[in-house]
Amino acid sequence: MQQSTPSSSSEAFPRRLRTAREYRGLNQAELGKKTGMQPSAISHFETGTRKPSFDNLRILADSLDVTTDYLLGRVEDFKELAGADRLHRHYESLDGSDRKMADDLIMMLAKRALEKDK
């Protein structure tokens, strides 16, 4: 996982937001509706004239199924990280026996995938 320099977050955010939005096949109005924000706010974020609040950053990341780290330019790839982040959030809500079951299932699936690659 590559990381960018923290100072690049301000420059990366507008570009990353647009990339993620377009990758998901959304226009600014559709993303605005999905997030509960005005399309003009999305436009301002993408041009860099405004920066989102922490809450809006989280809402944008969740709506686009990416991590905030991706939007801020801290990691390069959003496709794999978003799913892992979503799973981690659910994993934290499980009790001990359910976590063990989830761990066992993931290990079984990983093993099966390795066997298919042989």
TIVEX-733088 format. One line per field, with one value per residue: residue in three letters; x, y, z of N, C-alpha, C in turn. Coordinates in steps of 0.02 Angstrom, whole numbers, plus 50000, padded with zeros to 5 digits. Atoms other than C-alpha are relative to their C-alpha. Layout:
code <- Ala	...
n.x <- X	...
n.y <- Y	...
n.z <- Z	...
ca.x <- X	...
ca.y <- Y	...
ca.z <- Z	...
c.x <- X	...
c.y <- Y	...
c.z <- Z	...
This chain:
code <- Met	Gln	Gln	Ser	Thr	Pro	Ser	Ser	Ser	Ser	Glu	Ala	Phe	Pro	Arg	Arg	Leu	Arg	Thr	Ala	Arg	Glu	Tyr	Arg	Gly	Leu	Asn	Gln	Ala	Glu	Leu	Gly	Lys	Lys	Thr	Gly	Met	Gln	Pro	Ser	Ala	Ile	Ser	His	Phe	Glu	Thr	Gly	Thr	Arg	Lys	Pro	Ser	Phe	Asp	Asn	Leu	Arg	Ile	Leu	Ala	Asp	Ser	Leu	Asp	Val	Thr	Thr	Asp	Tyr	Leu	Leu	Gly	Arg	Val	Glu	Asp	Phe	Lys	Glu	Leu	Ala	Gly	Ala	Asp	Arg	Leu	His	Arg	His	Tyr	Glu	Ser	Leu	Asp	Gly	Ser	Asp	Arg	Lys	Met	Ala	Asp	Asp	Leu	Ile	Met	Met	Leu	Ala	Lys	Arg	Ala	Leu	Glu	Lys	Asp	Lys
n.x <- 50042	49960	50027	49978	49980	50058	50011	50034	50072	50041	50000	50025	50071	50045	49989	50022	50073	50026	49983	50044	50068	50006	49992	50064	50050	50045	49985	49999	50068	50015	49962	50031	50060	49980	49969	50040	49967	50018	49952	49951	49949	49957	49960	49950	49949	49961	49956	49954	50017	50023	49979	50055	49991	49986	50062	50014	49949	50021	50060	49977	49964	50048	50044	49961	49970	49927	49978	49980	49928	49995	50020	49950	49937	49953	49988	50010	50052	50061	50045	49993	50003	50067	50032	49967	50021	50070	50000	49971	50052	50048	49964	49995	50063	50012	49973	49943	50012	50014	49936	49964	50034	49982	49929	49996	50029	49953	49942	50021	50006	49933	49968	50032	49976	49931	50003	50023	49945	49946
n.y <- 49942	49940	49943	49935	49955	49968	49933	50005	50013	49946	50002	50065	50010	49987	50048	50066	49999	50005	50067	50050	49987	50023	50073	50027	49984	49949	49930	49961	49998	50066	50006	49954	50032	50058	49977	49948	49935	49965	50012	49946	50017	50050	49963	49960	50046	50026	49946	49980	49935	50014	50064	50028	50012	50070	50039	50006	50043	50069	50013	50009	50064	50055	50000	50022	50064	49992	49978	49930	49999	49993	49933	49952	50011	50037	50065	49994	50042	50000	50055	50054	49975	49983	50061	50022	49954	50015	50062	49987	49968	50052	50047	49971	50006	50070	50024	50045	50061	49981	49980	50061	50029	49959	50014	50067	49996	49963	50043	50052	49971	49984	50064	50023	49958	50021	50065	49989	49970	50050
n.z <- 50000	50004	49965	50025	49946	49971	50028	50064	49989	50026	50072	50023	49987	50056	50054	49977	49995	50069	50025	49968	50023	50069	50000	49978	50051	49974	50014	49938	49972	49971	49938	49953	49974	49960	49938	49968	50011	50062	50055	50001	49950	50032	50049	49963	49975	50056	50027	49947	49972	49931	49971	49960	49928	49986	50010	50072	50028	49984	50041	50069	50004	49994	50059	50058	49981	49997	49934	49994	50017	50073	50019	49976	50034	49956	50033	50072	50030	49960	50015	49952	49932	49978	49976	49938	49947	49984	49962	49934	49959	49979	49958	49933	49964	49984	49936	50007	50038	50069	50031	50016	50058	50057	50014	50030	50067	50043	50011	50046	50067	50023	50017	50061	50054	50014	50033	50069	50038	50015
ca.x <- 50000	50081	50062	50072	50142	50020	50046	49969	49797	49730	49781	49730	49554	49468	49545	49510	49330	49298	49387	49285	49122	49153	49211	49044	48953	48878	48861	48873	48683	48669	48809	48728	48564	48651	48744	48608	48720	48687	48764	48848	48938	49003	49061	49150	49237	49292	49362	49448	49358	49285	49340	49218	49192	49246	49065	49044	49209	49146	48977	49064	49179	49035	48926	49066	49120	49299	49402	49433	49619	49592	49500	49636	49775	49851	49833	49832	49703	49523	49444	49513	49521	49340	49276	49404	49358	49173	49207	49313	49171	49054	49186	49204	49020	49034	49054	49197	49117	49052	49224	49300	49169	49206	49394	49371	49261	49386	49530	49432	49392	49572	49634	49508	49564	49746	49701	49610	49766	49874
ca.y <- 50000	50160	50317	50498	50641	50723	50895	50829	50800	50971	50950	50767	50782	50870	50752	50596	50647	50670	50506	50406	50490	50455	50277	50246	50317	50465	50645	50786	50796	50608	50612	50763	50669	50514	50616	50742	50883	51013	50977	51147	51087	50936	51053	51167	51016	50953	51122	51145	51307	51228	51090	50969	50957	50796	50737	50775	50690	50532	50544	50565	50416	50305	50357	50321	50161	50224	50265	50439	50396	50376	50541	50630	50557	50449	50286	50256	50120	50134	49981	49852	49961	50012	49835	49791	49946	49903	49726	49790	49901	49751	49639	49757	49735	49545	49454	49332	49173	49262	49338	49164	49101	49249	49218	49033	49072	49199	49077	48940	49055	49114	48934	48889	49036	48982	48805	48871	48969	48811
ca.z <- 50000	49942	50043	49988	50085	50206	50125	49964	50044	49996	49816	49804	49874	49727	49600	49704	49736	49549	49506	49633	49580	49396	49432	49520	49367	49460	49406	49534	49555	49587	49715	49795	49811	49879	50011	50051	49990	49858	49686	49700	49857	49761	49623	49749	49826	49655	49602	49769	49810	49968	50084	50166	50352	50436	50436	50251	50211	50297	50207	50039	50071	50127	49979	49855	49945	49966	50119	50183	50165	49977	49962	50061	49954	50092	49993	49806	49775	49830	49753	49875	50030	50033	50049	50182	50280	50270	50330	50474	50534	50539	50618	50765	50808	50824	50989	51019	50952	50797	50765	50772	50649	50533	50547	50507	50357	50288	50311	50223	50076	50064	50063	49929	49822	49838	49785	49631	49580	49578
c.x <- 50044	49967	50028	50020	49939	49986	49961	49924	49956	49996	49968	49924	49955	50005	49974	49924	49969	50012	49952	49928	49990	50006	49934	49943	49949	50019	49995	49931	49982	50039	49972	49938	50017	50028	49957	50032	49976	50051	50053	50056	50049	50046	50055	50055	50046	50045	50049	49985	49973	50026	49943	50017	50018	49939	49985	50052	49981	49940	50020	50034	49951	49956	50035	50033	50076	50017	50014	50074	50009	49984	50052	50069	50051	50015	49981	49938	49938	49957	50003	49989	49929	49964	50029	49979	49928	49995	50027	49949	49950	50033	50003	49936	49985	50026	50054	49988	49984	50063	50039	49969	50018	50073	50007	49974	50049	50061	49983	49995	50068	50037	49972	50024	50071	50001	49977	50056	50054	49990
c.y <- 50061	50057	50063	50043	50036	50069	49997	49990	50053	49999	49936	49995	50016	49949	49931	49996	49991	49930	49948	50009	49973	49924	49967	50018	50053	50069	50038	50002	49934	49990	50046	49969	49942	50021	50049	50069	50031	49983	50055	49988	49949	50035	50040	49954	49976	50053	50024	50067	49994	49933	49973	49999	49927	49956	49991	49957	49927	49981	49988	49932	49942	49995	49975	49932	50002	50019	50074	50006	50007	50071	50052	49989	49962	49930	50008	49965	49999	49938	49945	50025	50012	49938	49975	50044	49985	49936	50011	50032	49949	49951	50025	49992	49928	49982	49947	49938	50015	50023	49938	49967	50040	49988	49933	50000	50035	49957	49943	50026	50017	49937	49974	50040	49981	49934	50007	50028	49951	49966
c.z <- 50000	50038	49969	50059	50027	49969	49934	50007	49970	49924	49974	50006	49940	49944	50020	50005	49931	49972	50029	49976	49929	49995	50020	49951	50022	49973	50066	50033	50034	50065	50053	50031	50047	50068	50039	49995	49935	49945	49997	50051	49972	49950	50034	50027	49944	49968	50052	50030	50071	50022	50042	50074	50010	49989	49926	49965	50011	49957	49927	49991	50003	49938	49938	50012	49992	50071	50000	49983	49925	49980	50019	49969	50041	49974	49927	49974	50044	49991	50053	50072	50024	50027	50065	50058	50022	50041	50071	50045	50026	50048	50072	50040	50021	50070	49985	49958	49927	49963	49980	49938	49936	49979	49965	49928	49952	49985	49951	49928	49970	49978	49935	49939	49980	49962	49928	49956	49981	49935
